[in-house]
Amino acid sequence: MTADSNVRQGYLYATLAFIMWGLAPIYFKSIEQVDALEILVHRVIWSVVFIFIVISLRNNWDKVRKVLGNAKVMIMLVVTALLLGFNWGLFIWAVNNGYMLDASLGYYINPLLNVFLGMLFLSEKLRPGQKIAVLLASTGVIIQLISFGSFPYIAMSLACSFAIYGLLRKKMAVESLPGIFIESLILLPLALGYWYLLEPSSTSNMLDNVLNLNLLLIAAGIVTTLPLLSFTAAAKRLPYSTLGFFQYIGPSLMFTLAVMFYGEEFDIERAVTFAFIWGALLLFSIDSLRASKTKSPTLSQS
């Protein structure tokens, strides 16, 4: 396979991954009659089943056993599993309770927060453009807090939980698929325990559900894992800086769905915050593009 075709495949996988993540609210809206925590239970259980099948087909069990034998890594995976479970649950609740705009804002903020955490914990130096972008995003949140007397709790909780999750996973030598399989396994007892102990609802007993609903609930494993597999395939074929430009597809699709199809109100409070975040992301993207262009000649000479 040539380098060009490999890169083109990377573009395709990245586009598919972020489109699937951006359209995921349609799936969760289709089962909004099910409680958010109950959907999370199904997401965990069927993710374990689906990833088990994928790992078996790829014969990756040696990688899983290697991670299971590392006590220090397993402790870290317990932390990342809880962060991931919190992020999954909050996202489902936000989508199905009319806060999809807040969810999209959270994933717009996420790349800027990643840069900030990289500076704090990974000794990464910020370029002037990146510093201004982070400052601009922070200003938008502060203006909402001062002028409108509110704080974007949902957006910031989603952004922070996923950014910290990403930071911890970046520091661990664990591949994506074995890692998320073990994280899902860690969450599995909690999910099964909640399912067993929860107050019976109209959908909690799958034997009483219609076939279509059960199929949708089982599909939670595919909805969770398929974009992850596409993202992993893209990450192997593209530079991480290039991959970063694709991540705005997801929250942009969520934003469009929220305003155009699900009737969420884009009021002045949200407009001001979004304007600052979008401005920060534009500046951040321009700065990243310039940096990648200046590196290219250097790389070609070496």
C-alpha positions as CSV (number, residue, x, y, z in Angstrom):
1,M,0.0,0.0,0.0
2,T,1.4,3.4,-1.0
3,A,1.8,6.3,1.5
4,D,-0.8,8.3,-0.4
5,S,-3.4,5.6,-0.3
6,N,-2.6,5.0,3.4
7,V,-3.3,8.7,4.2
8,R,-6.5,8.6,2.1
9,Q,-7.7,5.7,4.1
10,G,-6.8,7.6,7.3
11,Y,-9.0,10.5,6.1
12,L,-11.9,8.1,5.4
13,Y,-11.6,6.4,8.8
14,A,-11.3,9.7,10.7
15,T,-14.4,11.2,8.8
16,L,-16.4,8.0,9.6
17,A,-15.4,8.0,13.2
18,F,-16.4,11.6,13.9
19,I,-19.6,11.4,11.8
20,M,-20.7,8.4,13.9
21,W,-19.9,10.2,17.1
22,G,-21.7,13.3,15.9
23,L,-24.8,11.3,14.9
24,A,-24.9,9.2,18.0
25,P,-27.5,11.5,19.6
26,I,-30.0,10.2,17.0
27,Y,-29.5,6.7,18.4
28,F,-29.9,7.8,22.0
29,K,-33.0,9.9,21.1
30,S,-34.6,6.7,19.6
31,I,-34.5,5.1,23.0
32,E,-35.2,8.1,25.1
33,Q,-38.1,6.3,26.8
34,V,-35.4,4.3,28.6
35,D,-33.7,5.9,31.7
36,A,-30.2,7.3,31.0
37,L,-28.6,5.0,33.6
38,E,-30.4,2.0,32.2
39,I,-29.0,2.9,28.7
40,L,-25.6,3.2,30.3
41,V,-25.9,-0.3,31.7
42,H,-26.7,-1.6,28.2
43,R,-23.9,0.4,26.7
44,V,-21.4,-1.2,29.1
45,I,-22.7,-4.8,28.8
46,W,-23.0,-4.9,25.1
47,S,-19.7,-3.1,24.6
48,V,-18.0,-5.9,26.5
49,V,-19.7,-8.5,24.2
50,F,-18.9,-6.6,21.0
51,I,-15.3,-5.9,21.9
52,F,-14.9,-9.5,23.0
53,I,-15.9,-10.6,19.6
54,V,-13.6,-8.1,17.8
55,I,-10.6,-9.1,20.0
56,S,-11.2,-12.7,19.4
57,L,-11.4,-12.2,15.6
58,R,-8.1,-10.2,15.7
59,N,-6.6,-12.7,18.2
60,N,-5.4,-9.9,20.5
61,W,-5.8,-11.8,23.8
62,D,-2.0,-11.7,24.4
63,K,-2.2,-7.9,24.6
64,V,-5.2,-8.1,27.0
65,R,-3.4,-10.6,29.3
66,K,-0.3,-8.4,29.3
67,V,-2.3,-5.4,30.6
68,L,-4.1,-7.6,33.2
69,G,-0.8,-8.7,34.6
70,N,0.4,-5.1,35.3
71,A,-1.0,-4.0,38.7
72,K,0.0,-0.4,38.3
73,V,-1.7,-0.1,34.9
74,M,-4.8,-1.8,36.2
75,I,-5.1,0.7,39.0
76,M,-5.0,3.5,36.4
77,L,-7.5,1.7,34.3
78,V,-9.9,1.6,37.2
79,V,-9.7,5.4,37.3
80,T,-10.1,5.9,33.5
81,A,-13.0,3.4,33.5
82,L,-14.9,5.5,36.1
83,L,-14.2,8.7,34.1
84,L,-15.4,7.0,30.9
85,G,-18.5,5.7,32.6
86,F,-19.3,9.1,34.0
87,N,-18.7,10.7,30.6
88,W,-20.9,8.1,28.8
89,G,-23.7,8.5,31.3
90,L,-23.7,12.3,31.4
91,F,-23.7,12.4,27.6
92,I,-26.7,10.1,27.3
93,W,-28.6,12.1,30.0
94,A,-27.8,15.4,28.3
95,V,-28.9,14.2,24.9
96,N,-32.2,12.8,26.2
97,N,-33.0,15.7,28.5
98,G,-32.7,18.6,26.0
99,Y,-29.1,19.5,26.6
100,M,-27.5,18.4,23.3
101,L,-26.2,22.0,22.7
102,D,-24.4,21.8,26.0
103,A,-22.9,18.4,25.0
104,S,-21.7,19.8,21.7
105,L,-20.1,22.8,23.5
106,G,-18.3,20.3,25.8
107,Y,-16.7,18.5,22.8
108,Y,-15.8,21.9,21.2
109,I,-14.0,22.8,24.5
110,N,-12.3,19.4,24.8
111,P,-9.4,20.0,22.3
112,L,-8.5,23.3,24.0
113,L,-8.6,21.7,27.4
114,N,-6.4,18.9,26.1
115,V,-3.8,21.5,25.1
116,F,-4.0,23.2,28.5
117,L,-3.6,19.9,30.4
118,G,-0.7,19.0,28.1
119,M,1.0,22.2,29.3
120,L,0.3,21.5,33.0
121,F,1.1,17.8,33.2
122,L,3.1,16.8,30.1
123,S,5.5,19.8,30.1
124,E,4.3,20.7,26.6
125,K,5.0,24.3,25.7
126,L,2.1,26.4,24.2
127,R,2.7,28.6,21.2
128,P,1.4,32.2,21.5
129,G,-1.6,31.3,19.3
130,Q,-2.5,28.4,21.5
131,K,-2.2,30.5,24.6
132,I,-4.6,33.1,23.1
133,A,-7.0,30.4,22.0
134,V,-7.2,28.9,25.5
135,L,-7.6,32.4,27.0
136,L,-10.3,33.3,24.6
137,A,-12.2,30.1,25.4
138,S,-11.8,30.8,29.2
139,T,-13.2,34.3,28.6
140,G,-16.3,32.9,27.0
141,V,-17.0,30.7,30.0
142,I,-16.2,33.6,32.5
143,I,-18.6,36.0,30.6
144,Q,-21.4,33.5,30.9
145,L,-20.7,33.1,34.6
146,I,-20.6,36.8,35.3
147,S,-23.1,38.2,32.8
148,F,-25.7,35.5,32.9
149,G,-25.2,34.1,36.4
150,S,-24.8,30.5,35.1
151,F,-22.0,28.1,34.5
152,P,-21.9,25.5,31.7
153,Y,-21.7,22.6,34.1
154,I,-22.7,19.9,31.6
155,A,-20.3,21.1,28.9
156,M,-17.4,21.5,31.3
157,S,-18.1,18.2,33.0
158,L,-18.1,16.4,29.7
159,A,-15.0,18.3,28.5
160,C,-13.1,17.8,31.8
161,S,-13.9,14.1,32.2
162,F,-12.9,13.3,28.6
163,A,-9.8,15.5,28.7
164,I,-8.6,13.9,32.0
165,Y,-9.4,10.5,30.6
166,G,-7.4,11.2,27.5
167,L,-4.5,12.5,29.5
168,L,-4.3,9.4,31.7
169,R,-4.6,7.1,28.7
170,K,-1.9,9.0,26.9
171,K,0.5,8.3,29.9
172,M,-0.3,4.6,29.8
173,A,1.3,2.1,27.4
174,V,-2.1,0.5,26.6
175,E,-3.5,0.1,23.1
176,S,-7.0,1.5,22.5
177,L,-9.0,-1.7,22.0
178,P,-7.6,-3.9,24.9
179,G,-7.8,-0.7,27.1
180,I,-11.4,0.0,26.5
181,F,-12.3,-3.7,26.8
182,I,-10.7,-3.8,30.2
183,E,-12.3,-0.5,31.2
184,S,-15.7,-1.9,30.1
185,L,-14.9,-5.1,32.1
186,I,-14.2,-3.0,35.2
187,L,-17.6,-1.2,34.8
188,L,-19.4,-4.5,34.1
189,P,-20.0,-5.5,37.7
190,L,-21.3,-2.0,38.5
191,A,-23.6,-2.2,35.5
192,L,-24.9,-5.7,36.3
193,G,-25.4,-4.7,40.0
194,Y,-27.3,-1.6,39.1
195,W,-29.5,-3.6,36.6
196,Y,-30.2,-6.2,39.2
197,L,-31.0,-3.7,42.0
198,L,-32.7,-1.0,40.1
199,E,-36.4,-0.3,40.7
200,P,-38.2,-2.2,37.9
201,S,-39.2,0.0,35.0
202,S,-41.3,-0.6,31.9
203,T,-38.1,-1.4,30.0
204,S,-35.8,-3.0,32.6
205,N,-36.9,-6.6,31.8
206,M,-35.8,-7.3,28.3
207,L,-38.2,-10.3,28.1
208,D,-41.1,-7.9,28.3
209,N,-39.7,-5.5,25.7
210,V,-40.6,-5.5,22.0
211,L,-38.0,-6.9,19.7
212,N,-37.1,-3.6,18.1
213,L,-36.3,-2.0,21.5
214,N,-34.1,-4.9,22.5
215,L,-32.2,-4.8,19.2
216,L,-31.6,-1.0,19.8
217,L,-30.4,-1.6,23.3
218,I,-28.0,-4.4,22.2
219,A,-26.8,-2.0,19.4
220,A,-25.4,0.2,22.1
221,G,-22.2,-1.9,22.0
222,I,-21.8,-1.3,18.3
223,V,-22.6,2.4,18.6
224,T,-19.9,2.6,21.3
225,T,-17.2,0.5,19.6
226,L,-17.5,1.1,15.9
227,P,-16.4,4.8,15.9
228,L,-13.6,3.9,18.3
229,L,-12.3,1.2,15.9
230,S,-12.5,3.8,13.0
231,F,-10.7,6.4,15.1
232,T,-8.0,3.9,16.0
233,A,-7.5,3.0,12.3
234,A,-7.3,6.7,11.5
235,A,-4.8,7.4,14.2
236,K,-2.4,4.7,12.8
237,R,-2.5,6.4,9.4
238,L,-2.5,10.1,10.2
239,P,-0.4,12.5,12.3
240,Y,-2.1,13.4,15.5
241,S,-2.2,17.1,14.6
242,T,-4.0,16.3,11.3
243,L,-6.4,14.1,13.1
244,G,-7.3,17.0,15.4
245,F,-8.9,18.9,12.6
246,F,-11.5,16.1,12.1
247,Q,-12.7,16.2,15.7
248,Y,-14.9,19.3,15.1
249,I,-17.1,17.2,12.8
250,G,-18.7,15.5,15.9
251,P,-19.8,18.6,17.9
252,S,-20.8,20.4,14.7
253,L,-23.2,17.6,13.8
254,M,-24.5,17.6,17.4
255,F,-25.1,21.4,17.2
256,T,-27.0,21.1,13.9
257,L,-29.1,18.2,15.3
258,A,-29.9,20.1,18.5
259,V,-31.0,23.4,16.7
260,M,-32.4,22.2,13.4
261,F,-34.1,18.9,14.3
262,Y,-34.7,18.7,18.1
263,G,-35.7,22.3,18.7
264,E,-33.2,23.3,21.4
265,E,-33.1,27.0,21.9
266,F,-29.9,28.8,20.9
267,D,-30.4,31.8,23.2
268,I,-28.1,34.8,23.7
269,E,-26.3,33.2,26.7
270,R,-25.3,30.2,24.6
271,A,-24.5,32.3,21.5
272,V,-22.0,34.4,23.4
273,T,-20.2,31.4,24.9
274,F,-20.2,29.5,21.5
275,A,-18.9,32.6,19.8
276,F,-15.9,32.7,22.0
277,I,-15.3,29.0,21.8
278,W,-15.6,29.0,18.0
279,G,-13.2,32.0,17.8
280,A,-10.7,30.1,20.0
281,L,-11.0,27.0,17.8
282,L,-10.5,29.0,14.6
283,L,-7.4,30.6,16.1
284,F,-6.2,27.3,17.4
285,S,-6.7,25.6,14.0
286,I,-4.9,28.4,12.1
287,D,-2.0,28.2,14.6
288,S,-1.8,24.4,14.2
289,L,-1.9,24.6,10.4
290,R,0.9,27.2,10.4
291,A,3.0,25.1,12.8
292,S,2.6,21.9,10.6
293,K,3.6,23.8,7.5
294,T,6.8,25.2,9.1
295,K,7.7,21.7,10.3
296,S,7.2,20.1,6.8
297,P,10.3,21.6,5.1
298,T,12.4,20.6,8.1
299,L,11.2,17.1,8.0
300,S,11.9,16.8,4.2
301,Q,15.5,17.9,4.7
302,S,16.2,15.4,7.5
